[in-house]
């Protein structure tokens, strides 16, 4: 597996004519080969099912994706989504746990 975090350690950001190196924070939510558990890398994050700000947009991409035995939509329906602002038609407004 290519280590994305190593490849994206820095990126250039332009402000006018000046370019500066900046850290980039990249959250990998899932991996096509399933969970990853290495000394320095765990995918998905152990508390992904507790974070509405992560689950809401993930549900818009794939509400039936299974994480830790439940669909993303099911996890989302079980947690507090206060402060997570959905866009019109978002899964956060119609989470379906029947899948």
Residue, then its C-alpha position, 0 to 999 in steps of 0.5 A: x500500500x502506498x503510504x499517502x501520508x508520506x507522499x502528502x507530508x507537504x504541499x505548496x500553497x501560493x499566496x501571491x508570489x510567495x510559496x511556502x511549505x505547509x503540512x497537510x492533514x489527510x484523513x483516510x477513512x477506508x481502504x479498498x482492501x479493508x481494514x489496515x492495522x499497522x503499528x503506525x497506521x489504523x484504517x478506519x479510525x477506531x472511533x469513526x463510528x462516534x464522529x458525525x462530522x465524518x459519518x455524514x459526508x461518508x454516508x453521502x458517498x456510500x450509506x451502505x458501506x459497512x464499518x465495524x459490522x454496521x452500515x454508515x447510515x446505521x451508525x449515523x442514525x445512532x449518534x448525535x448530529x448536533x452541529x453537523x449541517x447537511x446540504x439538501x438531500x443529504x443522507x444525514x436527513x434520511x439515514x436508512x438503517x434497514x440496509 
